[in-house]
Structures are given as structure tokens and as C-alpha cells.
């Protein structure tokens, strides 16, 4: 289970739900359902973190709820 904020929304253009993890640049996934998108992005986030560790890149500390203006 990841501890990063996930933003989920419907994309009419893609005809799919999109899930993004803003704290992990480029980390996003889609799915035919809300649940599928969430499951997919969790897997992608775990892979993102694994690759970042392998490459010696900095891992962002989960900030919890982000505030946008």
C-alpha cells in the first residue's frame, strides 16, 4: 500500500478513469473503473519507487493531503 496522495478523475477524452500520484513525477495509470484505476496506479507507484531506489534517486516523503490553489 502506498501512502502518497492519489487523484482520481474521469477522462472523457480517454474514456477511462485516470489516477495520478502528484508527488511521484509521471506516476499515473488508467482503468475502465474507478477501482481498476486505483489498483493500477498503486502497482505503478510501487514500480516507480523500486526503480528510483535502484537508480539511487531521492524518494519523496509522503506529505499526505496536498493543498492546491
PQR file of N, CA, C, O and H, with PARSE charges and radii, in Angstrom:
ATOM      1  N   UNK A   1       0.839  -1.188   0.000 -0.4000 1.5000
ATOM      2  CA  UNK A   1       0.000   0.000   0.000 -0.0000 2.0000
ATOM      3  C   UNK A   1       0.877   1.242   0.000  0.5500 1.7000
ATOM      4  O   UNK A   1       1.818   1.358   0.785 -0.5500 1.4000
ATOM      5  N   UNK A   2       0.555   2.153  -0.882 -0.4000 1.5000
ATOM      6  CA  UNK A   2       1.314   3.402  -0.932 -0.0000 2.0000
ATOM      7  C   UNK A   2       0.681   4.430  -0.001  0.5500 1.7000
ATOM      8  O   UNK A   2      -0.510   4.355   0.299 -0.5500 1.4000
ATOM      9  H   UNK A   2      -0.209   2.059  -1.519  0.4000 1.0000
ATOM     10  N   UNK A   3       1.481   5.385   0.452 -0.4000 1.5000
ATOM     11  CA  UNK A   3       0.993   6.407   1.380 -0.0000 2.0000
ATOM     12  C   UNK A   3       0.990   7.789   0.745  0.5500 1.7000
ATOM     13  O   UNK A   3       0.963   8.801   1.445 -0.5500 1.4000
ATOM     14  H   UNK A   3       2.449   5.446   0.208  0.4000 1.0000
ATOM     15  N   UNK A   4       1.018   7.827  -0.570 -0.4000 1.5000
ATOM     16  CA  UNK A   4       1.000   9.088  -1.292 -0.0000 2.0000
ATOM     17  C   UNK A   4      -0.425   9.426  -1.705  0.5500 1.7000
ATOM     18  O   UNK A   4      -1.261   8.542  -1.893 -0.5500 1.4000
ATOM     19  H   UNK A   4       1.040   7.005  -1.139  0.4000 1.0000
ATOM     20  N   UNK A   5      -0.685  10.716  -1.841 -0.4000 1.5000
ATOM     21  CA  UNK A   5      -1.994  11.163  -2.309 -0.0000 2.0000
ATOM     22  C   UNK A   5      -2.207  10.676  -3.738  0.5500 1.7000
ATOM     23  O   UNK A   5      -1.293  10.716  -4.561 -0.5500 1.4000
ATOM     24  H   UNK A   5      -0.006  11.434  -1.689  0.4000 1.0000
ATOM     25  N   UNK A   6      -3.428  10.215  -4.023 -0.4000 1.5000
ATOM     26  CA  UNK A   6      -3.818   9.796  -5.367 -0.0000 2.0000
ATOM     27  C   UNK A   6      -5.002  10.655  -5.794  0.5500 1.7000
ATOM     28  O   UNK A   6      -5.967  10.817  -5.048 -0.5500 1.4000
ATOM     29  H   UNK A   6      -4.171  10.183  -3.354  0.4000 1.0000
ATOM     30  N   UNK A   7      -4.915  11.199  -6.996 -0.4000 1.5000
ATOM     31  CA  UNK A   7      -6.022  11.967  -7.561 -0.0000 2.0000
ATOM     32  C   UNK A   7      -6.657  11.110  -8.648  0.5500 1.7000
ATOM     33  O   UNK A   7      -5.982  10.668  -9.578 -0.5500 1.4000
ATOM     34  H   UNK A   7      -4.131  11.067  -7.602  0.4000 1.0000
ATOM     35  N   UNK A   8      -7.965  10.880  -8.520 -0.4000 1.5000
ATOM     36  CA  UNK A   8      -8.709  10.062  -9.479 -0.0000 2.0000
ATOM     37  C   UNK A   8      -9.767  10.905 -10.165  0.5500 1.7000
ATOM     38  O   UNK A   8     -10.480  11.669  -9.513 -0.5500 1.4000
ATOM     39  H   UNK A   8      -8.512  11.239  -7.765  0.4000 1.0000
ATOM     40  N   UNK A   9      -9.871  10.768 -11.478 -0.4000 1.5000
ATOM     41  CA  UNK A   9     -10.892  11.515 -12.204 -0.0000 2.0000
ATOM     42  C   UNK A   9     -11.250  10.782 -13.494  0.5500 1.7000
ATOM     43  O   UNK A   9     -10.488   9.948 -13.981 -0.5500 1.4000
ATOM     44  H   UNK A   9      -9.292  10.147 -12.007  0.4000 1.0000
ATOM     45  N   UNK A  10     -12.414  11.106 -14.032 -0.4000 1.5000
ATOM     46  CA  UNK A  10     -12.869  10.551 -15.295 -0.0000 2.0000
ATOM     47  C   UNK A  10     -12.329  11.410 -16.429  0.5500 1.7000
ATOM     48  O   UNK A  10     -12.407  12.637 -16.370 -0.5500 1.4000
ATOM     49  H   UNK A  10     -13.033  11.784 -13.636  0.4000 1.0000
ATOM     50  N   UNK A  11     -11.784  10.777 -17.460 -0.4000 1.5000
ATOM     51  CA  UNK A  11     -11.313  11.475 -18.649 -0.0000 2.0000
ATOM     52  C   UNK A  11     -12.214  11.084 -19.819  0.5500 1.7000
ATOM     53  O   UNK A  11     -12.160   9.953 -20.302 -0.5500 1.4000
ATOM     54  H   UNK A  11     -11.721   9.780 -17.509  0.4000 1.0000
ATOM     55  N   UNK A  12     -13.039  12.026 -20.269 -0.4000 1.5000
ATOM     56  CA  UNK A  12     -13.903  11.766 -21.416 -0.0000 2.0000
ATOM     57  C   UNK A  12     -13.063  11.516 -22.665  0.5500 1.7000
ATOM     58  O   UNK A  12     -13.417  10.688 -23.503 -0.5500 1.4000
ATOM     59  H   UNK A  12     -13.082  12.945 -19.876  0.4000 1.0000
ATOM     60  N   UNK A  13     -11.963  12.229 -22.782 -0.4000 1.5000
ATOM     61  CA  UNK A  13     -11.078  12.076 -23.934 -0.0000 2.0000
ATOM     62  C   UNK A  13     -10.532  10.652 -24.027  0.5500 1.7000
ATOM     63  O   UNK A  13     -10.484  10.071 -25.111 -0.5500 1.4000
ATOM     64  H   UNK A  13     -11.675  12.902 -22.100  0.4000 1.0000
ATOM     65  N   UNK A  14     -10.121  10.093 -22.885 -0.4000 1.5000
ATOM     66  CA  UNK A  14      -9.551   8.742 -22.848 -0.0000 2.0000
ATOM     67  C   UNK A  14     -10.618   7.665 -22.630  0.5500 1.7000
ATOM     68  O   UNK A  14     -10.358   6.474 -22.802 -0.5500 1.4000
ATOM     69  H   UNK A  14     -10.160  10.565 -22.005  0.4000 1.0000
ATOM     70  N   UNK A  15     -11.813   8.103 -22.251 -0.4000 1.5000
ATOM     71  CA  UNK A  15     -12.902   7.182 -21.900 -0.0000 2.0000
ATOM     72  C   UNK A  15     -12.441   6.180 -20.842  0.5500 1.7000
ATOM     73  O   UNK A  15     -12.658   4.974 -20.955 -0.5500 1.4000
ATOM     74  H   UNK A  15     -12.024   9.070 -22.111  0.4000 1.0000
ATOM     75  N   UNK A  16     -11.796   6.726 -19.810 -0.4000 1.5000
ATOM     76  CA  UNK A  16     -11.268   5.909 -18.722 -0.0000 2.0000
ATOM     77  C   UNK A  16     -11.089   6.770 -17.487  0.5500 1.7000
ATOM     78  O   UNK A  16     -11.031   7.997 -17.567 -0.5500 1.4000
ATOM     79  H   UNK A  16     -11.619   7.706 -19.717  0.4000 1.0000
ATOM     80  N   UNK A  17     -11.002   6.105 -16.340 -0.4000 1.5000
ATOM     81  CA  UNK A  17     -10.640   6.793 -15.113 -0.0000 2.0000
ATOM     82  C   UNK A  17      -9.122   6.923 -15.098  0.5500 1.7000
ATOM     83  O   UNK A  17      -8.408   5.987 -15.458 -0.5500 1.4000
ATOM     84  H   UNK A  17     -11.049   5.108 -16.274  0.4000 1.0000
ATOM     85  N   UNK A  18      -8.638   8.083 -14.680 -0.4000 1.5000
ATOM     86  CA  UNK A  18      -7.204   8.352 -14.591 -0.0000 2.0000
ATOM     87  C   UNK A  18      -6.848   8.527 -13.115  0.5500 1.7000
ATOM     88  O   UNK A  18      -7.549   9.219 -12.377 -0.5500 1.4000
ATOM     89  H   UNK A  18      -9.218   8.843 -14.388  0.4000 1.0000
ATOM     90  N   UNK A  19      -5.763   7.900 -12.697 -0.4000 1.5000
ATOM     91  CA  UNK A  19      -5.262   8.032 -11.329 -0.0000 2.0000
ATOM     92  C   UNK A  19      -3.834   8.570 -11.403  0.5500 1.7000
ATOM     93  O   UNK A  19      -2.991   8.024 -12.114 -0.5500 1.4000
ATOM     94  H   UNK A  19      -5.193   7.338 -13.296  0.4000 1.0000
ATOM     95  N   UNK A  20      -3.577   9.634 -10.671 -0.4000 1.5000
ATOM     96  CA  UNK A  20      -2.254  10.263 -10.653 -0.0000 2.0000
ATOM     97  C   UNK A  20      -1.723  10.325  -9.229  0.5500 1.7000
ATOM     98  O   UNK A  20      -2.484  10.477  -8.273 -0.5500 1.4000
ATOM     99  H   UNK A  20      -4.262  10.078 -10.093  0.4000 1.0000
ATOM    100  N   UNK A  21      -0.402  10.204  -9.101 -0.4000 1.5000
ATOM    101  CA  UNK A  21       0.281  10.378  -7.814 -0.0000 2.0000
ATOM    102  C   UNK A  21       1.164  11.616  -7.981  0.5500 1.7000
ATOM    103  O   UNK A  21       2.292  11.510  -8.463 -0.5500 1.4000
ATOM    104  H   UNK A  21       0.216  10.081  -9.877  0.4000 1.0000
ATOM    105  N   UNK A  22       0.656  12.793  -7.585 -0.4000 1.5000
ATOM    106  CA  UNK A  22       1.371  14.049  -7.851 -0.0000 2.0000
ATOM    107  C   UNK A  22       2.792  14.124  -7.286  0.5500 1.7000
ATOM    108  O   UNK A  22       3.648  14.801  -7.855 -0.5500 1.4000
ATOM    109  H   UNK A  22      -0.260  12.879  -7.193  0.4000 1.0000
ATOM    110  N   UNK A  23       3.044  13.441  -6.181 -0.4000 1.5000
ATOM    111  CA  UNK A  23       4.361  13.523  -5.548 -0.0000 2.0000
ATOM    112  C   UNK A  23       5.415  12.665  -6.253  0.5500 1.7000
ATOM    113  O   UNK A  23       6.608  12.793  -5.979 -0.5500 1.4000
ATOM    114  H   UNK A  23       2.348  12.892  -5.718  0.4000 1.0000
ATOM    115  N   UNK A  24       4.969  11.786  -7.164 -0.4000 1.5000
ATOM    116  CA  UNK A  24       5.887  10.938  -7.913 -0.0000 2.0000
ATOM    117  C   UNK A  24       5.764  11.336  -9.387  0.5500 1.7000
ATOM    118  O   UNK A  24       4.861  10.859 -10.074 -0.5500 1.4000
ATOM    119  H   UNK A  24       4.000  11.681  -7.386  0.4000 1.0000
ATOM    120  N   UNK A  25       6.640  12.187  -9.876 -0.4000 1.5000
ATOM    121  CA  UNK A  25       6.518  12.724 -11.231 -0.0000 2.0000
ATOM    122  C   UNK A  25       6.311  11.642 -12.295  0.5500 1.7000
ATOM    123  O   UNK A  25       7.066  10.673 -12.382 -0.5500 1.4000
ATOM    124  H   UNK A  25       7.373  12.575  -9.318  0.4000 1.0000
ATOM    125  N   UNK A  26       5.264  11.840 -13.101 -0.4000 1.5000
ATOM    126  CA  UNK A  26       4.973  10.923 -14.186 -0.0000 2.0000
ATOM    127  C   UNK A  26       4.246   9.662 -13.775  0.5500 1.7000
ATOM    128  O   UNK A  26       3.961   8.809 -14.616 -0.5500 1.4000
ATOM    129  H   UNK A  26       4.651  12.627 -13.031  0.4000 1.0000
ATOM    130  N   UNK A  27       3.940   9.529 -12.491 -0.4000 1.5000
ATOM    131  CA  UNK A  27       3.290   8.321 -11.989 -0.0000 2.0000
ATOM    132  C   UNK A  27       1.780   8.436 -12.155  0.5500 1.7000
ATOM    133  O   UNK A  27       1.110   9.163 -11.422 -0.5500 1.4000
ATOM    134  H   UNK A  27       4.171  10.222 -11.808  0.4000 1.0000
ATOM    135  N   UNK A  28       1.261   7.700 -13.136 -0.4000 1.5000
ATOM    136  CA  UNK A  28      -0.174   7.706 -13.368 -0.0000 2.0000
ATOM    137  C   UNK A  28      -0.585   6.415 -14.054  0.5500 1.7000
ATOM    138  O   UNK A  28       0.241   5.725 -14.653 -0.5500 1.4000
ATOM    139  H   UNK A  28       1.805   7.109 -13.731  0.4000 1.0000
ATOM    140  N   UNK A  29      -1.871   6.097 -13.961 -0.4000 1.5000
ATOM    141  CA  UNK A  29      -2.410   4.899 -14.590 -0.0000 2.0000
ATOM    142  C   UNK A  29      -3.868   5.163 -14.924  0.5500 1.7000
ATOM    143  O   UNK A  29      -4.454   6.157 -14.498 -0.5500 1.4000
ATOM    144  H   UNK A  29      -2.542   6.658 -13.475  0.4000 1.0000
ATOM    145  N   UNK A  30      -4.430   4.259 -15.688 -0.4000 1.5000
ATOM    146  CA  UNK A  30      -5.846   4.393 -16.011 -0.0000 2.0000
ATOM    147  C   UNK A  30      -6.558   3.073 -15.752  0.5500 1.7000
ATOM    148  O   UNK A  30      -5.939   2.064 -15.412 -0.5500 1.4000
ATOM    149  H   UNK A  30      -3.953   3.451 -16.035  0.4000 1.0000
ATOM    150  N   UNK A  31      -7.874   3.107 -15.921 -0.4000 1.5000
ATOM    151  CA  UNK A  31      -8.672   1.904 -15.751 -0.0000 2.0000
ATOM    152  C   UNK A  31     -10.089   2.135 -16.229  0.5500 1.7000
ATOM    153  O   UNK A  31     -10.552   3.273 -16.298 -0.5500 1.4000
ATOM    154  H   UNK A  31      -8.377   3.927 -16.196  0.4000 1.0000
ATOM    155  N   UNK A  32     -10.768   1.067 -16.554 -0.4000 1.5000
ATOM    156  CA  UNK A  32     -12.151   1.161 -17.012 -0.0000 2.0000
ATOM    157  C   UNK A  32     -13.089   1.559 -15.882  0.5500 1.7000
ATOM    158  O   UNK A  32     -14.156   2.128 -16.114 -0.5500 1.4000
ATOM    159  H   UNK A  32     -10.392   0.142 -16.497  0.4000 1.0000
ATOM    160  N   UNK A  33     -12.672   1.250 -14.644 -0.4000 1.5000
ATOM    161  CA  UNK A  33     -13.465   1.619 -13.470 -0.0000 2.0000
ATOM    162  C   UNK A  33     -12.591   2.399 -12.494  0.5500 1.7000
ATOM    163  O   UNK A  33     -11.364   2.397 -12.589 -0.5500 1.4000
ATOM    164  H   UNK A  33     -11.806   0.788 -14.456  0.4000 1.0000
ATOM    165  N   UNK A  34     -13.254   3.060 -11.562 -0.4000 1.5000
ATOM    166  CA  UNK A  34     -12.564   3.806 -10.511 -0.0000 2.0000
ATOM    167  C   UNK A  34     -11.607   2.875  -9.763  0.5500 1.7000
ATOM    168  O   UNK A  34     -10.438   3.204  -9.558 -0.5500 1.4000
ATOM    169  H   UNK A  34     -14.251   3.062 -11.486  0.4000 1.0000
ATOM    170  N   UNK A  35     -12.117   1.715  -9.361 -0.4000 1.5000
ATOM    171  CA  UNK A  35     -11.326   0.751  -8.599 -0.0000 2.0000
ATOM    172  C   UNK A  35     -10.141   0.238  -9.413  0.5500 1.7000
ATOM    173  O   UNK A  35      -9.033   0.120  -8.889 -0.5500 1.4000
ATOM    174  H   UNK A  35     -13.066   1.448  -9.528  0.4000 1.0000
ATOM    175  N   UNK A  36     -10.368  -0.065 -10.687 -0.4000 1.5000
ATOM    176  CA  UNK A  36      -9.294  -0.568 -11.540 -0.0000 2.0000
ATOM    177  C   UNK A  36      -8.176   0.462 -11.670  0.5500 1.7000
ATOM    178  O   UNK A  36      -6.999   0.107 -11.612 -0.5500 1.4000
ATOM    179  H   UNK A  36     -11.268   0.031 -11.113  0.4000 1.0000
ATOM    180  N   UNK A  37      -8.529   1.723 -11.845 -0.4000 1.5000
ATOM    181  CA  UNK A  37      -7.516   2.780 -11.948 -0.0000 2.0000
ATOM    182  C   UNK A  37      -6.713   2.879 -10.656  0.5500 1.7000
ATOM    183  O   UNK A  37      -5.497   3.067 -10.693 -0.5500 1.4000
ATOM    184  H   UNK A  37      -9.485   2.012 -11.892  0.4000 1.0000
ATOM    185  N   UNK A  38      -7.384   2.753  -9.520 -0.4000 1.5000
ATOM    186  CA  UNK A  38      -6.704   2.829  -8.228 -0.0000 2.0000
ATOM    187  C   UNK A  38      -5.745   1.653  -8.036  0.5500 1.7000
ATOM    188  O   UNK A  38      -4.614   1.843  -7.589 -0.5500 1.4000
ATOM    189  H   UNK A  38      -8.372   2.601  -9.491  0.4000 1.0000
ATOM    190  N   UNK A  39      -6.185   0.458  -8.366 -0.4000 1.5000
ATOM    191  CA  UNK A  39      -5.326  -0.727  -8.261 -0.0000 2.0000
ATOM    192  C   UNK A  39      -4.116  -0.579  -9.188  0.5500 1.7000
ATOM    193  O   UNK A  39      -2.985  -0.873  -8.800 -0.5500 1.4000
ATOM    194  H   UNK A  39      -7.104   0.304  -8.729  0.4000 1.0000
ATOM    195  N   UNK A  40      -4.368  -0.122 -10.414 -0.4000 1.5000
ATOM    196  CA  UNK A  40      -3.281   0.036 -11.390 -0.0000 2.0000
ATOM    197  C   UNK A  40      -2.258   1.069 -10.947  0.5500 1.7000
ATOM    198  O   UNK A  40      -1.055   0.848 -11.090 -0.5500 1.4000
ATOM    199  H   UNK A  40      -5.287   0.117 -10.730  0.4000 1.0000
ATOM    200  N   UNK A  41      -2.721   2.203 -10.406 -0.4000 1.5000
ATOM    201  CA  UNK A  41      -1.761   3.236 -10.012 -0.0000 2.0000
ATOM    202  C   UNK A  41      -0.967   2.811  -8.785  0.5500 1.7000
ATOM    203  O   UNK A  41       0.180   3.227  -8.620 -0.5500 1.4000
ATOM    204  H   UNK A  41      -3.697   2.382 -10.289  0.4000 1.0000
ATOM    205  N   UNK A  42      -1.548   2.004  -7.935 -0.4000 1.5000
ATOM    206  CA  UNK A  42      -0.781   1.518  -6.782 -0.0000 2.0000
ATOM    207  C   UNK A  42       0.383   0.650  -7.266  0.5500 1.7000
ATOM    208  O   UNK A  42       1.497   0.768  -6.756 -0.5500 1.4000
ATOM    209  H   UNK A  42      -2.480   1.666  -8.068  0.4000 1.0000
ATOM    210  N   UNK A  43       0.133  -0.209  -8.236 -0.4000 1.5000
ATOM    211  CA  UNK A  43       1.200  -1.050  -8.793 -0.0000 2.0000
ATOM    212  C   UNK A  43       2.265  -0.201  -9.474  0.5500 1.7000
ATOM    213  O   UNK A  43       3.460  -0.437  -9.295 -0.5500 1.4000
ATOM    214  H   UNK A  43      -0.772  -0.305  -8.650  0.4000 1.0000
ATOM    215  N   UNK A  44       1.838   0.779 -10.249 -0.4000 1.5000
ATOM    216  CA  UNK A  44       2.784   1.662 -10.942 -0.0000 2.0000
ATOM    217  C   UNK A  44       3.621   2.447  -9.927  0.5500 1.7000
ATOM    218  O   UNK A  44       4.823   2.628 -10.122 -0.5500 1.4000
ATOM    219  H   UNK A  44       0.868   0.971 -10.395  0.4000 1.0000
ATOM    220  N   UNK A  45       2.991   2.910  -8.848 -0.4000 1.5000
ATOM    221  CA  UNK A  45       3.723   3.660  -7.819 -0.0000 2.0000
ATOM    222  C   UNK A  45       4.777   2.779  -7.155  0.5500 1.7000
ATOM    223  O   UNK A  45       5.893   3.233  -6.903 -0.5500 1.4000
ATOM    224  H   UNK A  45       2.015   2.763  -8.690  0.4000 1.0000
ATOM    225  N   UNK A  46       4.437   1.532  -6.873 -0.4000 1.5000
ATOM    226  CA  UNK A  46       5.421   0.622  -6.283 -0.0000 2.0000
ATOM    227  C   UNK A  46       6.591   0.400  -7.237  0.5500 1.7000
ATOM    228  O   UNK A  46       7.741   0.337  -6.802 -0.5500 1.4000
ATOM    229  H   UNK A  46       3.531   1.163  -7.078  0.4000 1.0000
ATOM    230  N   UNK A  47       6.308   0.282  -8.528 -0.4000 1.5000
ATOM    231  CA  UNK A  47       7.371   0.130  -9.523 -0.0000 2.0000
ATOM    232  C   UNK A  47       8.205   1.409  -9.623  0.5500 1.7000
ATOM    233  O   UNK A  47       9.428   1.348  -9.748 -0.5500 1.4000
ATOM    234  H   UNK A  47       5.374   0.333  -8.881  0.4000 1.0000
ATOM    235  N   UNK A  48       7.540   2.569  -9.566 -0.4000 1.5000
ATOM    236  CA  UNK A  48       8.232   3.855  -9.601 -0.0000 2.0000
ATOM    237  C   UNK A  48       9.242   3.916  -8.462  0.5500 1.7000
ATOM    238  O   UNK A  48      10.401   4.276  -8.666 -0.5500 1.4000
ATOM    239  H   UNK A  48       6.546   2.619  -9.464  0.4000 1.0000
ATOM    240  N   UNK A  49       8.788   3.559  -7.253 -0.4000 1.5000
ATOM    241  CA  UNK A  49       9.654   3.605  -6.072 -0.0000 2.0000
ATOM    242  C   UNK A  49      10.812   2.612  -6.183  0.5500 1.7000
ATOM    243  O   UNK A  49      11.944   2.934  -5.821 -0.5500 1.4000
ATOM    244  H   UNK A  49       7.847   3.266  -7.087  0.4000 1.0000
ATOM    245  N   UNK A  50      10.535   1.419  -6.679 -0.4000 1.5000
ATOM    246  CA  UNK A  50      11.572   0.402  -6.842 -0.0000 2.0000
ATOM    247  C   UNK A  50      12.659   0.869  -7.816  0.5500 1.7000
ATOM    248  O   UNK A  50      13.851   0.729  -7.543 -0.5500 1.4000
ATOM    249  H   UNK A  50       9.616   1.157  -6.973  0.4000 1.0000
ATOM    250  N   UNK A  51      12.237   1.418  -8.937 -0.4000 1.5000
ATOM    251  CA  UNK A  51      13.204   1.892  -9.931 -0.0000 2.0000
ATOM    252  C   UNK A  51      14.007   3.072  -9.391  0.5500 1.7000
ATOM    253  O   UNK A  51      15.215   3.159  -9.614 -0.5500 1.4000
ATOM    254  H   UNK A  51      11.268   1.532  -9.158  0.4000 1.0000
ATOM    255  N   UNK A  52      13.336   3.977  -8.682 -0.4000 1.5000
ATOM    256  CA  UNK A  52      14.044   5.119  -8.095 -0.0000 2.0000
ATOM    257  C   UNK A  52      15.123   4.639  -7.119  0.5500 1.7000
ATOM    258  O   UNK A  52      16.230   5.178  -7.098 -0.5500 1.4000
ATOM    259  H   UNK A  52      12.355   3.905  -8.501  0.4000 1.0000
ATOM    260  N   UNK A  53      14.797   3.626  -6.313 -0.4000 1.5000
ATOM    261  CA  UNK A  53      15.792   3.083  -5.373 -0.0000 2.0000
ATOM    262  C   UNK A  53      16.976   2.477  -6.129  0.5500 1.7000
ATOM    263  O   UNK A  53      18.135   2.708  -5.785 -0.5500 1.4000
ATOM    264  H   UNK A  53      13.898   3.188  -6.330  0.4000 1.0000
ATOM    265  N   UNK A  54      16.656   1.691  -7.173 -0.4000 1.5000
ATOM    266  CA  UNK A  54      17.707   1.052  -7.962 -0.0000 2.0000
ATOM    267  C   UNK A  54      18.639   2.081  -8.593  0.5500 1.7000
ATOM    268  O   UNK A  54      19.841   1.842  -8.707 -0.5500 1.4000
ATOM    269  H   UNK A  54      15.715   1.503  -7.452  0.4000 1.0000
ATOM    270  N   UNK A  55      18.097   3.217  -9.001 -0.4000 1.5000
ATOM    271  CA  UNK A  55      18.890   4.256  -9.653 -0.0000 2.0000
ATOM    272  C   UNK A  55      19.524   5.230  -8.662  0.5500 1.7000
ATOM    273  O   UNK A  55      20.254   6.140  -9.055 -0.5500 1.4000
ATOM    274  H   UNK A  55      17.120   3.411  -8.908  0.4000 1.0000
ATOM    275  N   UNK A  56      19.239   5.031  -7.373 -0.4000 1.5000
ATOM    276  CA  UNK A  56      19.804   5.899  -6.350 -0.0000 2.0000
ATOM    277  C   UNK A  56      19.171   7.279  -6.305  0.5500 1.7000
ATOM    278  O   UNK A  56      19.780   8.230  -5.817 -0.5500 1.4000
ATOM    279  H   UNK A  56      18.646   4.292  -7.053  0.4000 1.0000
ATOM    280  N   UNK A  57      17.953   7.389  -6.813 -0.4000 1.5000
ATOM    281  CA  UNK A  57      17.266   8.683  -6.819 -0.0000 2.0000
ATOM    282  C   UNK A  57      16.566   8.921  -5.484  0.5500 1.7000
ATOM    283  O   UNK A  57      16.237   7.988  -4.751 -0.5500 1.4000
ATOM    284  H   UNK A  57      17.459   6.616  -7.210  0.4000 1.0000
ATOM    285  N   UNK A  58      16.356  10.184  -5.202 -0.4000 1.5000
ATOM    286  CA  UNK A  58      15.688  10.575  -3.965 -0.0000 2.0000
ATOM    287  C   UNK A  58      14.221  10.127  -3.997  0.5500 1.7000
ATOM    288  O   UNK A  58      13.526  10.297  -4.999 -0.5500 1.4000
ATOM    289  H   UNK A  58      16.623  10.942  -5.797  0.4000 1.0000
ATOM    290  N   UNK A  59      13.775   9.559  -2.894 -0.4000 1.5000
ATOM    291  CA  UNK A  59      12.385   9.130  -2.754 -0.0000 2.0000
ATOM    292  C   UNK A  59      11.651  10.207  -1.958  0.5500 1.7000
ATOM    293  O   UNK A  59      12.022  10.483  -0.817 -0.5500 1.4000
ATOM    294  H   UNK A  59      14.339   9.421  -2.080  0.4000 1.0000
ATOM    295  N   UNK A  60      10.616  10.821  -2.537 -0.4000 1.5000
ATOM    296  CA  UNK A  60       9.869  11.840  -1.794 -0.0000 2.0000
ATOM    297  C   UNK A  60       9.186  11.249  -0.562  0.5500 1.7000
ATOM    298  O   UNK A  60       8.671  10.132  -0.602 -0.5500 1.4000
ATOM    299  H   UNK A  60      10.315  10.597  -3.463  0.4000 1.0000
ATOM    300  N   UNK A  61       9.190  12.002   0.517 -0.4000 1.5000
ATOM    301  CA  UNK A  61       8.477  11.596   1.722 -0.0000 2.0000
ATOM    302  C   UNK A  61       7.005  11.923   1.499  0.5500 1.7000
ATOM    303  O   UNK A  61       6.683  13.046   1.110 -0.5500 1.4000
ATOM    304  H   UNK A  61       9.608  12.909   0.549  0.4000 1.0000
ATOM    305  N   UNK A  62       6.088  10.956   1.740 -0.4000 1.5000
ATOM    306  CA  UNK A  62       4.666  11.247   1.552 -0.0000 2.0000
ATOM    307  C   UNK A  62       4.240  12.428   2.416  0.5500 1.7000
ATOM    308  O   UNK A  62       4.506  12.453   3.617 -0.5500 1.4000
ATOM    309  H   UNK A  62       6.350  10.044   2.055  0.4000 1.0000
ATOM    310  N   UNK A  63       3.585  13.396   1.807 -0.4000 1.5000
ATOM    311  CA  UNK A  63       3.162  14.603   2.527 -0.0000 2.0000
ATOM    312  C   UNK A  63       1.732  14.532   3.005  0.5500 1.7000
ATOM    313  O   UNK A  63       1.280  15.412   3.739 -0.5500 1.4000
ATOM    314  H   UNK A  63       3.368  13.375   0.831  0.4000 1.0000
ATOM    315  N   UNK A  64       1.011  13.505   2.605 -0.4000 1.5000
ATOM    316  CA  UNK A  64      -0.407  13.455   2.985 -0.0000 2.0000
ATOM    317  C   UNK A  64      -1.214  14.338   2.053  0.5500 1.7000
ATOM    318  O   UNK A  64      -0.901  14.451   0.868 -0.5500 1.4000
ATOM    319  H   UNK A  64       1.378  12.791   2.010  0.4000 1.0000
ATOM    320  N   UNK A  65      -2.226  14.949   2.576 -0.4000 1.5000
ATOM    321  CA  UNK A  65      -3.114  15.779   1.764 -0.0000 2.0000
ATOM    322  C   UNK A  65      -2.375  17.002   1.255  0.5500 1.7000
ATOM    323  O   UNK A  65      -1.807  17.778   2.025 -0.5500 1.4000
ATOM    324  H   UNK A  65      -2.480  14.858   3.538  0.4000 1.0000
ATOM    325  N   UNK A  66      -2.396  17.155  -0.076 -0.4000 1.5000
ATOM    326  CA  UNK A  66      -1.791  18.324  -0.690 -0.0000 2.0000
ATOM    327  C   UNK A  66      -2.830  19.414  -0.847  0.5500 1.7000
ATOM    328  O   UNK A  66      -4.018  19.128  -0.999 -0.5500 1.4000
ATOM    329  H   UNK A  66      -2.857  16.525  -0.701  0.4000 1.0000
ATOM    330  N   UNK A  67      -2.394  20.650  -0.810 -0.4000 1.5000
ATOM    331  CA  UNK A  67      -3.312  21.787  -0.952 -0.0000 2.0000
ATOM    332  C   UNK A  67      -2.979  22.499  -2.246  0.5500 1.7000
ATOM    333  O   UNK A  67      -1.828  22.858  -2.497 -0.5500 1.4000
ATOM    334  H   UNK A  67      -1.429  20.882  -0.686  0.4000 1.0000
ATOM    335  N   UNK A  68      -3.999  22.697  -3.064 -0.4000 1.5000
ATOM    336  CA  UNK A  68      -3.815  23.398  -4.331 -0.0000 2.0000
ATOM    337  C   UNK A  68      -4.626  24.684  -4.314  0.5500 1.7000
ATOM    338  O   UNK A  68      -5.703  24.748  -3.722 -0.5500 1.4000
ATOM    339  H   UNK A  68      -4.933  22.405  -2.860  0.4000 1.0000
ATOM    340  N   UNK A  69      -4.095  25.702  -4.969 -0.4000 1.5000
ATOM    341  CA  UNK A  69      -4.818  26.980  -5.057 -0.0000 2.0000
ATOM    342  C   UNK A  69      -5.609  27.030  -6.326  0.5500 1.7000
ATOM    343  O   UNK A  69      -6.288  28.022  -6.590 -0.5500 1.4000
ATOM    344  H   UNK A  69      -3.220  25.650  -5.450  0.4000 1.0000
TER
END
